[in-house]
Amino acid sequence: MTSFNTFSKLSFSSKLFLSLIVLALVLLSILFLLIIPKMEKEQYEHEIKQVEQTIALNTQQLHLAVKYIRNDGKKNYELVRLRIESKLEKLSRKLKKLSSFEQEIALKEYSKKLSCQIALIDNSNKLSKHLNNKLNNDGYIQYKNSNHKVNSWKNYIKKHEKNFCPSITSHIVYSMEFDKNSNLLLSCNSDLFYDHENNEEKKIKKYVQKSFSYTNHLHKGNTFLMWLNVKDATNNPLYNKNDKPKNNKYCISKLSDVKSINTGTLSAKDILSASNGKPITHILNGKKALTWVRSINNDPVRRLVFLTTVYEEDLYKAIDKAFWKLFPAAIMSFIFAILIGYLLFRKFSKSLDTLVNTSKQVQSGNLKFRSNIKGEDAIGQLGQTFDLMLDSMESNIKLLDLKVEERTQELKNSLDEKNTLLKEIHHRVKNNLAFTISLIKLQKRKVSDKNTKEVLTDIQERVYIMELVHRKLYESKDLNKIPFKKYIHELIWDIKNAYHIEYLDIKLNIDDIFLDIEHALPCGLIINECLTNSLKYAFEEKSSHNFFEITFKKQDLQYVLEIADNGKGLPKDFDIYKSKSLGLRLIVSISQKQLLGNISYKNSGGLKYIISFEI
């Protein structure tokens, strides 16, 4: 509420400027609430599309790479073998010219160049002729236990190897006759052998691995190619940190540039069901991730699949970057729009502020103040018309003031005459009532009957109440305002003297309130009846603990009169509305018919009347 009052006191220019800011903020909010979410959605879809396009490119490259390796691999292998045979023949001729020590050195050098083990083997025991150049790989061990033909190639497979890869570990062995007693033997791991000699395949592998990194700028997830066991697929997570590199669930392809995989909560069945479809949402390293699966072949046992996993937070990071790129431009547009709007409306708002200020000056009483706005536009015409209107109003007010002053003097003279007459009336009524009270007092002295004296005392007090009201009106400057507090104090003092009250503690709790005669007189009568009833009937014995309390307050639009004592109260089941007692009938009748109020009472620990009325 305070903020609203402060805003309402601002000048029109300030209000206009603040309104422009609010309008710009609303438009900016609409931009961020409606347009930004749409942009974020489009940006997110764009990021997804980028990832899928890269995956599609990688998938196509993988299809071509696999096809090339399958179709051209065998031809290349034959060429590699011919090149190796030619190199071994040259080596054989060279070794025949060297000493035993030099032969050993030359064999080691060639072994290193070809990434194989090469040695001269004694035909009698199939052992190396050079003690420092012994063969120990699995290919040589199986060669010793077989009848290998001279000048031929043999592929020895590693026995008892559990591996789901398309080819298990094998060794290529070639035996060439060196002389009658010995052969030149070459034993190589097949993978190292072909990798060393087949440069084209190495280039393809390097190119494919490089293409896997094309999405690294978009995410920090995983991209790899693997063989998946279709028959043993389950709903359990595929990856387990305790998995060995070679197992029966999956096998990482040599075209991948990773040594181990982490598929998070994905199972083998999840991967198979999502092949070539929409991404799978799952958890990876405690984060929400999306994984695309593409099948490179449709083998029913050994499925070659290409997986790309992207963390969802990486996709939203790209969206945040777009948002912060747009945000400065939006703020600059916001400031620019406010400035342009303010400059356009500046003259208009300044003229309106002048008109408002002029109206405030006139309102405060400065009738000579003028706006002095000039111009041919609507604001200028309004200012000139406003000044002419003020000139006319000032002239009319001066004329009106003269007429009002004359009429006021006439009314004042008339009112003084009426007040004089009313005071005279109240004075005469007061004197007549005082004379009546004197007559009652004289009559009381002649009466010996106690009951008659009490009746005369009651009448005396009731008349005194009326006399006191007229006396206060006569003494008051305002004939319609009786100081109720002073009136009750004098009333109580008179009653105490009339009844010779010494044992009752009378408490008055009355606000400084002025009442007219129509309300003051009934209230005085009610208080008189309540006090006289308490003196006669409430207290069985005289005690300093007896009290009588009068409270008169104004509560909102109502006046509340409370009268209470700590006497014995009314009899049980007593109804004041049906009572035949003159005093109680007066209390109820005056409350309801003269004051037009409500009366209620409490009969506990004494008697308490509560009378409320409106003025």
C-alpha positions in Angstrom: 0.0 0.0 0.0 2.9 2.4 0.9 4.5 1.6 -2.5 1.3 2.4 -4.3 0.9 5.7 -2.5 4.5 6.6 -3.4 3.9 5.7 -7.0 0.7 7.8 -7.1 2.7 10.9 -5.9 5.2 10.7 -8.7 5.2 13.1 -11.7 3.7 12.0 -15.0 7.1 11.9 -16.6 8.3 9.5 -13.8 5.2 7.4 -14.2 5.6 7.3 -17.9 9.3 6.3 -17.6 8.4 3.6 -15.1 5.5 2.4 -17.3 7.9 2.1 -20.2 10.3 0.1 -18.1 7.4 -2.2 -17.0 6.2 -2.5 -20.6 9.7 -3.4 -21.8 10.1 -5.9 -18.9 6.8 -7.5 -19.8 7.9 -7.8 -23.5 11.2 -9.1 -22.4 9.5 -11.6 -20.1 7.3 -12.7 -23.0 10.5 -13.1 -25.1 12.1 -15.3 -22.4 9.0 -17.2 -21.4 7.6 -17.9 -24.9 10.3 -17.4 -27.5 13.4 -18.6 -25.5 11.8 -22.0 -24.7 10.9 -22.5 -28.3 14.5 -21.5 -29.3 15.9 -23.9 -26.7 13.7 -26.7 -28.0 14.9 -26.0 -31.6 18.5 -25.7 -30.5 18.2 -29.0 -28.6 16.7 -30.7 -31.7 19.5 -29.1 -33.8 22.1 -30.6 -31.4 20.4 -34.0 -31.6 20.3 -33.7 -35.4 24.0 -32.8 -35.5 24.9 -35.9 -33.5 22.7 -38.1 -35.6 24.2 -36.7 -38.8 27.7 -37.4 -37.5 26.6 -40.9 -36.5 25.1 -41.5 -39.9 28.5 -40.5 -41.5 30.4 -42.7 -39.1 28.1 -45.6 -39.8 28.5 -45.2 -43.6 32.3 -45.1 -43.2 32.2 -48.2 -41.0 30.2 -50.1 -43.6 32.7 -49.2 -46.3 35.7 -50.0 -44.0 34.3 -53.4 -43.1 33.5 -54.2 -46.7 37.0 -53.2 -47.8 38.7 -55.2 -45.1 36.6 -58.3 -45.9 36.9 -58.1 -49.7 40.5 -56.8 -50.1 42.0 -58.3 -46.9 42.7 -61.7 -48.4 44.4 -60.2 -51.5 46.5 -58.0 -49.3 47.5 -60.9 -47.1 48.8 -62.8 -50.1 50.9 -59.9 -51.2 52.2 -59.4 -47.7 53.3 -63.1 -47.6 55.1 -62.8 -50.9 57.0 -59.7 -49.7 58.0 -61.5 -46.5 59.2 -64.6 -48.4 61.3 -62.3 -50.6 62.8 -60.6 -47.5 63.6 -64.0 -46.0 65.4 -65.2 -49.1 67.5 -62.1 -49.1 68.2 -62.7 -45.4 69.1 -66.4 -46.0 71.6 -65.4 -48.6 73.1 -62.8 -46.3 73.3 -65.2 -43.3 75.2 -67.7 -45.4 78.0 -65.2 -45.7 78.2 -64.3 -42.0 79.7 -65.9 -39.0 77.6 -67.5 -36.3 77.9 -64.4 -34.1 77.1 -62.0 -37.0 74.1 -64.3 -37.9 72.7 -63.9 -34.4 72.9 -60.1 -34.6 71.3 -60.0 -38.1 68.4 -62.2 -37.0 67.6 -59.9 -34.1 67.7 -56.9 -36.3 65.3 -58.5 -38.8 63.0 -59.7 -36.0 62.7 -56.2 -34.8 62.0 -54.8 -38.3 59.2 -57.4 -39.0 57.8 -57.5 -35.4 58.3 -61.3 -35.5 60.6 -63.8 -34.1 63.2 -65.2 -36.6 65.7 -67.9 -35.9 67.8 -70.7 -37.6 66.3 -74.0 -36.5 68.2 -77.3 -36.2 66.2 -79.9 -38.1 67.2 -82.7 -35.7 65.7 -81.1 -32.6 63.8 -78.1 -33.9 65.8 -75.8 -31.5 67.5 -72.5 -32.3 71.2 -72.8 -33.3 71.9 -69.6 -31.4 71.6 -69.7 -27.7 70.9 -66.0 -27.4 68.2 -66.0 -30.0 65.7 -68.6 -28.7 62.0 -68.7 -29.9 59.3 -68.7 -27.1 56.0 -67.6 -28.6 52.9 -69.9 -28.9 53.4 -70.3 -32.7 56.9 -71.8 -32.3 55.7 -74.1 -29.5 53.0 -75.6 -31.7 55.5 -75.7 -34.6 57.8 -78.0 -32.6 54.9 -80.4 -31.9 53.8 -80.6 -35.5 55.0 -81.8 -38.9 55.4 -78.5 -40.5 56.4 -78.6 -44.2 59.3 -76.7 -45.4 58.7 -73.5 -47.6 55.1 -73.3 -46.4 52.9 -71.0 -44.2 51.0 -72.3 -41.2 48.5 -70.5 -39.0 48.5 -71.9 -35.4 45.6 -70.9 -33.1 46.0 -70.4 -29.4 44.4 -73.3 -27.6 41.7 -73.0 -24.9 41.2 -69.3 -25.4 37.7 -68.0 -24.3 37.0 -65.0 -26.6 33.9 -63.7 -28.4 35.9 -61.8 -31.0 35.7 -62.9 -34.7 39.2 -64.2 -34.6 41.1 -65.5 -31.6 44.8 -65.1 -31.1 46.8 -66.9 -33.7 50.4 -67.1 -34.9 51.7 -67.2 -38.5 54.7 -69.5 -39.0 56.8 -69.8 -42.1 59.7 -72.3 -42.5 62.3 -71.9 -45.3 65.1 -74.3 -46.1 68.5 -72.8 -45.2 70.7 -75.8 -45.7 70.5 -79.6 -45.3 70.6 -79.5 -41.5 68.6 -76.3 -40.7 65.7 -74.1 -41.7 65.0 -70.4 -41.4 61.9 -70.1 -39.2 59.6 -67.0 -38.9 56.9 -66.9 -36.1 54.6 -63.9 -35.7 51.5 -62.9 -33.9 49.0 -62.6 -36.7 47.6 -59.3 -35.6 51.0 -57.7 -35.3 52.2 -59.3 -38.5 49.4 -57.9 -40.7 49.3 -54.6 -38.9 53.1 -54.2 -39.5 52.9 -55.1 -43.2 49.4 -53.9 -44.3 49.7 -50.1 -44.4 46.4 -49.6 -46.2 44.5 -51.3 -43.4 46.3 -49.3 -40.8 45.3 -46.1 -42.7 41.7 -47.2 -42.8 41.7 -47.9 -39.0 43.3 -44.6 -38.2 40.8 -42.7 -40.4 37.8 -44.5 -38.8 39.1 -43.8 -35.3 39.6 -40.1 -36.2 36.0 -40.0 -37.5 34.8 -41.2 -34.1 36.1 -38.0 -32.5 34.0 -35.7 -34.8 31.3 -35.5 -32.1 33.8 -34.7 -29.3 33.1 -31.0 -29.6 29.4 -31.8 -28.9 29.8 -34.1 -25.9 32.0 -36.0 -23.5 30.4 -39.4 -24.0 31.7 -42.6 -25.7 31.9 -43.7 -29.3 33.0 -47.2 -30.1 32.4 -50.3 -32.2 32.0 -53.8 -30.7 30.8 -57.3 -31.4 27.8 -58.3 -29.3 26.7 -61.9 -28.4 23.0 -62.0 -29.6 22.1 -65.4 -28.3 23.2 -64.7 -24.7 21.7 -61.2 -24.5 20.0 -60.4 -21.2 18.2 -57.5 -19.5 21.1 -57.1 -17.0 23.6 -54.2 -17.5 26.1 -55.2 -20.2 29.1 -53.5 -18.7 30.7 -54.7 -15.5 33.9 -53.1 -14.3 35.2 -56.6 -13.5 34.8 -57.8 -17.1 38.0 -59.0 -18.7 38.9 -57.6 -22.1 38.1 -61.0 -23.6 34.8 -62.4 -22.6 31.7 -64.1 -24.0 29.3 -61.1 -23.8 31.0 -58.7 -26.2 34.3 -57.9 -27.9 35.7 -54.5 -28.7 36.5 -54.1 -32.4 40.0 -53.3 -33.4 38.6 -50.3 -35.3 37.7 -48.7 -32.0 40.2 -46.4 -30.2 39.1 -47.6 -26.7 40.3 -50.6 -24.6 37.2 -50.9 -22.4 33.6 -49.8 -22.7 31.2 -48.3 -20.2 27.5 -48.6 -21.3 26.1 -47.6 -17.8 22.7 -49.2 -17.2 22.2 -50.4 -20.8 21.6 -54.1 -21.3 22.4 -56.2 -24.3 18.7 -56.5 -25.1 18.3 -52.7 -24.9 21.1 -52.3 -27.4 19.7 -54.9 -29.8 16.1 -53.4 -29.6 17.4 -49.9 -30.3 19.5 -50.8 -33.4 19.0 -48.2 -36.1 16.2 -46.5 -34.0 15.8 -43.6 -31.6 18.3 -43.0 -28.8 18.0 -44.9 -25.6 17.8 -42.8 -22.4 19.8 -44.3 -19.5 22.2 -43.5 -16.7 25.9 -43.4 -17.2 28.4 -42.5 -14.4 25.4 -41.1 -12.4 24.3 -38.8 -15.2 21.4 -38.9 -17.7 22.7 -40.0 -21.1 21.4 -40.8 -24.6 22.8 -43.7 -26.6 22.4 -44.3 -30.4 22.9 -47.8 -31.7 23.6 -48.6 -35.3 24.0 -52.2 -36.6 26.9 -52.7 -39.1 25.8 -56.3 -39.8 22.8 -58.4 -39.1 24.5 -61.6 -38.0 22.2 -63.6 -35.8 25.0 -64.7 -33.5 27.8 -62.1 -33.6 26.3 -58.6 -34.2 28.7 -55.8 -35.0 27.2 -52.6 -33.5 28.3 -49.0 -33.4 27.4 -47.1 -30.2 27.5 -43.3 -29.6 26.7 -42.1 -26.1 26.1 -38.4 -25.3 25.5 -36.9 -21.8 22.3 -34.9 -21.8 23.9 -32.0 -19.9 26.4 -31.6 -22.7 23.5 -30.9 -25.1 22.0 -28.3 -22.8 25.4 -26.6 -22.4 25.3 -25.7 -26.0 21.7 -24.4 -25.5 22.9 -22.2 -22.6 25.6 -20.7 -24.8 23.0 -19.7 -27.3 20.9 -18.2 -24.5 23.8 -16.1 -23.2 24.5 -14.9 -26.8 21.0 -13.7 -27.1 20.7 -12.2 -23.6 23.1 -9.1 -24.1 21.3 -8.2 -27.3 17.9 -8.4 -25.6 19.1 -6.2 -22.7 20.5 -3.7 -25.2 17.2 -3.7 -27.1 15.4 -3.2 -23.8 17.5 -0.1 -22.8 17.3 1.3 -26.4 13.5 0.9 -26.5 13.1 2.7 -23.1 15.3 5.6 -24.2 13.6 6.0 -27.6 10.1 5.8 -25.9 11.1 8.4 -23.3 12.5 10.8 -25.9 9.4 10.5 -28.0 7.0 11.2 -25.1 9.2 13.7 -23.2 7.6 16.9 -24.5 4.1 15.4 -24.0 4.9 14.2 -20.5 6.5 17.5 -19.5 3.4 19.5 -20.5 1.2 17.1 -18.6 3.4 17.5 -15.5 3.0 21.2 -15.8 -0.8 20.9 -16.0 -0.8 18.5 -13.0 1.4 20.9 -11.0 -0.9 23.8 -11.9 -3.9 21.9 -10.8 -2.2 21.1 -7.5 -1.3 24.8 -7.0 -4.9 25.8 -7.6 -6.1 23.1 -5.3 -3.8 24.4 -2.5 -5.4 27.9 -2.9 -3.0 29.6 -5.3 -5.6 30.8 -7.8 -3.2 33.1 -9.6 -0.9 30.2 -10.7 -1.0 29.5 -14.5 0.5 26.7 -16.7 1.6 29.1 -19.5 1.7 26.2 -22.0 1.9 27.4 -25.6 1.6 25.6 -28.9 -0.7 24.6 -31.7 -0.9 20.9 -30.8 -3.5 19.3 -28.6 -1.5 19.8 -25.4 -0.8 23.4 -26.2 -4.5 24.1 -26.8 -5.4 22.2 -23.6 -3.0 24.3 -21.6 -4.3 27.6 -23.0 -7.9 26.5 -22.3 -7.0 25.4 -18.8 -5.5 28.9 -18.1 -8.6 30.7 -19.4 -10.8 28.4 -17.3 -8.7 29.4 -14.2 -9.1 33.1 -15.0 -12.9 32.6 -15.2 -12.9 30.5 -12.0 -10.9 33.1 -10.1 -13.3 35.8 -11.1 -16.3 33.7 -10.1 -14.8 32.7 -6.8 -14.2 36.3 -5.9 -17.9 37.2 -6.7 -19.1 34.1 -4.8 -16.9 34.9 -1.7 -18.6 38.3 -1.5 -22.1 36.8 -1.7 -21.2 34.1 0.9 -19.7 36.6 3.3 -22.9 38.7 3.1 -25.1 35.6 3.6 -22.9 34.2 6.4 -23.3 37.5 8.4 -27.1 37.3 8.0 -27.1 33.6 9.2 -24.8 34.5 12.1 -27.1 37.2 13.3 -30.1 34.9 13.0 -28.3 32.1 14.9 -27.3 34.4 17.7 -30.9 35.4 18.2 -32.0 31.7 18.2 -29.2 30.8 20.7 -30.3 33.6 23.0 -33.9 32.3 22.9 -32.8 28.7 23.5 -30.7 29.7 26.5 -33.6 31.6 27.9 -35.8 28.6 27.5 -33.3 26.2 29.2 -32.9 28.7 31.9 -36.6 29.0 32.6 -37.1 25.2 32.4 -34.1 24.8 34.8 -35.7 27.3 37.2 -39.1 25.6 37.1 -37.5 22.2 37.7 -35.5 23.6 40.6 -38.6 25.1 42.1 -40.4 21.7 41.7 -37.5 20.0 43.6 -37.8 22.6 46.4 -41.5 21.9 46.7 -40.7 18.1 46.9 -38.2 18.7 49.6 -40.7 20.8 51.6 -43.3 18.1 51.2 -40.8 15.4 52.5 -40.3 17.4 55.7 -44.1 17.3 56.4 -44.3 13.5 55.7 -43.5 11.1 58.5 -44.2 7.9 56.5 -40.9 6.2 55.5 -42.3 4.7 52.2 -43.8 8.0 51.2 -40.5 9.8 51.8 -38.7 7.2 49.6 -41.1 7.7 46.8 -40.7 11.5 47.1 -36.9 11.1 47.1 -37.1 9.0 43.9 -39.3 11.6 42.2 -36.9 14.3 43.4 -33.9 12.6 41.9 -35.7 12.0 38.6 -36.6 15.7 38.3 -33.1 16.6 39.4 -31.7 14.7 36.5 -33.8 16.8 34.1 -32.9 20.0 35.9 -29.2 19.1 35.7 -29.4 18.5 31.9 -31.0 21.9 31.3 -28.5 23.6 33.6 -25.6 22.1 31.6 -27.1 23.2 28.3 -27.6 26.7 29.7 -23.9 26.8 30.9 -22.6 25.3 27.6 -21.4 27.5 24.7 -22.8 24.8 22.3 -26.5 24.2 23.1 -26.4 20.7 21.6 -23.4 19.4 23.6 -23.5 18.3 27.2 -20.2 17.2 28.8 -21.4 13.7 29.9 -18.6 13.0 32.3 -19.1 16.1 34.3 -22.9 15.6 34.1 -22.6 12.1 35.7 -20.2 13.2 38.4 -22.6 15.9 39.6 -25.5 13.5 39.3 -23.8 10.8 41.5 -22.7 13.5 44.0 -26.4 14.6 44.4 -27.7 11.0 44.8 -25.1 10.3 47.4 -26.2 13.3 49.4 -29.9 12.5 48.9 -29.5 9.0 50.2 -26.7 9.7 52.7 -24.4 7.0 51.1 -21.3 6.3 53.1 -20.7 2.5 52.8 -20.7 2.2 48.9 -17.6 2.6 46.7 -18.8 4.3 43.5 -16.4 3.9 40.6 -16.7 6.0 37.4 -14.9 5.1 34.2 -16.4 7.6 31.7 -14.7 8.9 28.5 -14.7 12.6 27.7 -17.7 12.5 25.5 -20.3 15.2 24.6 -24.0 14.1 24.2 -27.1 16.0 23.1 -30.1 16.3 25.4 -31.9 13.4 23.6 -29.3 10.9 24.8 -27.8 12.5 27.9 -31.2 12.7 29.7 -32.2 9.0 29.2 -28.7 7.8 30.2 -28.9 9.9 33.4 -32.3 8.4 34.2 -31.1 4.9 33.7 -28.1 5.5 35.9 -30.3 7.0 38.6 -32.7 4.0 38.6 -29.8 1.4 38.7 -28.1 3.2 41.6 -31.2 3.6 43.6 -32.1 -0.1 43.0 -28.7 -1.2 44.1 -28.9 1.0 47.3 -32.4 -0.5 48.1 -32.0 -4.2 47.2 -28.5 -5.2 46.2 -26.6 -5.2 49.5 -27.8 -7.1 52.5 -25.4 -5.4 54.9 -23.3 -2.3 54.8 -19.6 -3.0 53.9 -16.7 -1.1 52.6 -16.3 -3.9 50.0 -19.6 -2.9 48.3 -19.1 -1.1 45.0 -21.1 0.4 42.2 -19.4 1.0 38.8 -20.4 3.1 35.8 -18.5 2.7 32.5 -19.3 4.7 29.4 -17.2 4.2 26.2 -17.5 4.8 22.5 -16.8 1.6 20.4 -16.7 2.2 16.7 -20.1 3.7 15.8 -21.8 2.6 19.1 -21.9 4.0 22.6 -21.8 1.4 25.4 -23.1 2.1 28.9 -22.2 -0.5 31.5 -23.6 -0.4 35.1 -22.5 -3.0 37.6 -22.5 -3.8 41.3 -21.3 -6.7 43.4 -24.5 -7.2 45.3 -26.7 -10.3 45.5 -28.1 -9.8 42.0 -31.5 -10.8 40.8 -33.4 -13.9 41.8 -32.9 -17.0 39.7 -35.1 -17.2 36.6 -36.0 -13.5 37.0 -36.9 -11.8 33.8 -36.4 -8.0 33.7 -38.5 -7.7 30.6 -41.6 -9.0 32.5 -40.9 -7.3 35.8 -43.6 -5.2 37.4 -41.0 -3.0 39.2 -41.3 0.6 38.1 -37.5 1.1 38.2 -36.7 -2.0 36.0 -39.5 -1.1 33.6 -38.1 2.4 33.3 -34.6 1.0 32.6 -35.8 -1.3 29.9 -38.3 1.2 28.4 -35.8 4.1 28.2 -33.1 1.8 26.7 -35.2 0.4 23.9 -37.7 3.2 23.2 -35.9 6.4 23.8 -32.3 5.5 23.1 -33.4 2.9 20.4 -30.7 0.6 21.7 -30.2 -2.9 23.1 -30.1 -3.9 26.7 -28.6 -7.1 28.2 -27.6 -8.1 31.7 -25.4 -10.5 33.5 -26.5 -12.0 36.9 -23.3 -13.5 38.2 -21.3 -12.1 41.2 -23.6 -9.2 41.2 -25.7 -7.5 38.6 -24.4 -5.9 35.4 -26.4 -4.0 32.7 -25.0 -3.5 29.2 -26.8 -0.9 27.1 -25.6 -0.1 23.6 -27.0 2.5 21.2 -26.0 4.6 18.2 -26.2 8.3 17.6 
